[in-house]
Amino acid sequence: MPSRESSKLNSTRKRDRAAPDADCNSLPSPNARNIGTLGENLVAEWLQQQGWEILHRQYHCRWGEIDIIALGTDTDSEIQGGQENSQLLIAAERLPTLAFVEVKTRRPGNWDAGGMLAVSTAKQTKLWQTAEIFLSNRPDLANNPCRFDVALVRCQAARPNTQPTLLSTEGKSQPALAVSYSLALQEYIRSAFTS
């Protein structure tokens, strides 16, 4: 029979490992649990400013969740390739791209490279399966080019004298303030992985 001290230690270890996806949970605020959603809001607003239409937020199915599903057109500078990719370019010009976006909100100096290491092979498989379920429910989008993007959002405590404001994302490096946090889109990785 385990001792009382060892069971207390095990419950402490379990509680320490069960930290939510957003790594800003150690910052003092009643809204710390919502930091991941605030990071998603920032990315969704940024995508809309880039001309993308947000189709779904936090899309759930039995395989998992996709943070943002967006439909839009890449600019010519984002679509690269030579003559061998001319067929893909023609298809991309006709149909808008469907982006399945995974958002990771982290503090500077975290252990998982700003959240990128959290998008493991297992996570990629779940995202792929979730995207397949989404497309099976939306056959009108099944022929659109698809990609999996990863958005890395930096989160840190705002200065004490800073007045909280609504999220504003005029540029990639423009920070957004929410409650007592400053959020900034650190990196947006298009086609971060494939099946």
N, C-alpha and C positions, 0 to 999 in steps of 0.2 A: 504494500500500500504506500503510495507516494506521500511524502511529508507535506505539511501545510506550506512550508517555505518554498519547496520545489514547485508546487502547483501555482503559488503566487507568482513565482519567477516565470513560469510558462505562460500564464495569462498576460503578464507584462510584455513578454516577447511577442505574443500574438497581437496585442494591441499596437505595439510599435511597428509591426509589419503591415498592419491593416490601414496604412495611411492612404487617403484618397489620391486620385490621379494628379490633382493640382498640388504642387509642392509648396505652395504658399500657406499651407495649413498651420505653420508654426507662427505666423504673424498674428498679432492680437487684433481680432475683429470678429464681430458676430456673424459676418458674411463669409468667413474663410472657406466654408464648404461650397460656396458658389463661385469661387475663383475660376474653376475650370469652365463654367458656363460663361463667365465674363470674358475669358480668353476666346471662347467660341464666338461670342457677340462681336468682339473686336475683329476677328478674321472674317466673319460674315459681312460686316459693314465694309471692310476693306475690299472684299470681292465685289460687292455691289458697286463700289466706287470705280472698280476696274471694268464695270459693265456686265458682270455676271448676275444671273438670276438665281436666287436661292430657292431651290425646290423643296428641300426638307432640312430640318434641324433635328439632331438626336434621333435619327431613324432607327427604330428597334425591330428586330426579328429574333427568331430562336437562336441564331448564330452569334448575334452580338449587336453592336451599335455603330453607326457611322455618324460622326459629329455634324458634318455639313455635306449636303449633296447640292451641287451647283451646276448650272447650264450656261455656257457662254462660248465666246469665240476668242481664240488666242490671236494676238497680234502677229504680223508677219515676222517680227524679230524673234518671237518665241518659237515659231515653227521653223526648224532648221533641217537642212538636208539637200542633197544634190538631185540630179536628174533621176536617179534610181528611186527616189521617194516621191516622184511627181504624182503617182496614183494616190498616195496618202494625202498629199497636199490638196488635190482636187476634192477628195472625200471630206477633208477637214473644212474646206471652204463651203461646201454644200450644207453640212450638218454641224450644228454647234457641238462642242465637246461637253461631255458629262464628267465632272470632277467629283470624286469621292474624297473628301478632305478629313484627315485625322488631325486634330488640334492637340498639342501638348503645351501646357502652361507650367513653367518652371521658374524658380529663382536663379539668379546668377550663381555660378559655382556649384551647381548640383552634380550628382553622381552619374547622370545618364545622358551627358552631352546635350543638354538643353531639351531633353525628351526624346531625341532621335533613337537612342538605344532601347527605349520602351516600345518601339515599333518593331518587335521581334518577328521572326519567321512565323511563329504561332499567331501573333496578332495580325500579320499580313494575311494569313489564311482565313482568319475569321472575317476580316474586312472584305476579302474577295467573295466569300460565301454570302455575306450580308448583301453585297452589291448584286450578286446573282439573284437573290430573293427579290430585291428591289426591282431589278429589270424584268423579272418574271411577272411582277405586278404592274409594270409600266411598259407593255410591249411597244408603245409608241416611241419609246426611247431606245429600244434594243439595238437599232442600227447606228446609233450615234457613236462616234469615237469616245472611248472611256479612258480615264487615267486615275491613278491614286496619288494624291498630293498629301504632303505633310506640312503643317504650319507650326512653327515653334514660336511661342509667345513667352517673353520675359516678364516676370512679375517681381516687383519689389515694393517694400513699404514706401509710401509717399512721405514727403517731409511733413512734420507736424503742422506747419503753418499753411500747407496747401489746401485750398478749398476743393472738396470733391466735386467733380463735374461728370456730365454724361460722356460716354465713350466718343472719342473723335479720332479719326484715322486718316488725316489728310495725306499722309505719306507713310512709307514703310517704317521710318525711324521715329515718327511722331508718337510720343507716348500718350496713352489714354489713362485718365484717372477714374477710379471707381472706388467709392468708400474711402479706405485708407491705403489703396494700392495704386501703383503706377504700372500699367501694362503697355508693352510695346511689341509689335510684330518683329521678332528678331530675324526670322528667315522663313521664306515660303518656298518649298521644294516641289516643283512640278514633276510629275511622273517619278515619284520617289522610289517606287518599286513596281514590278510587274508580276503576273501570275507565274 
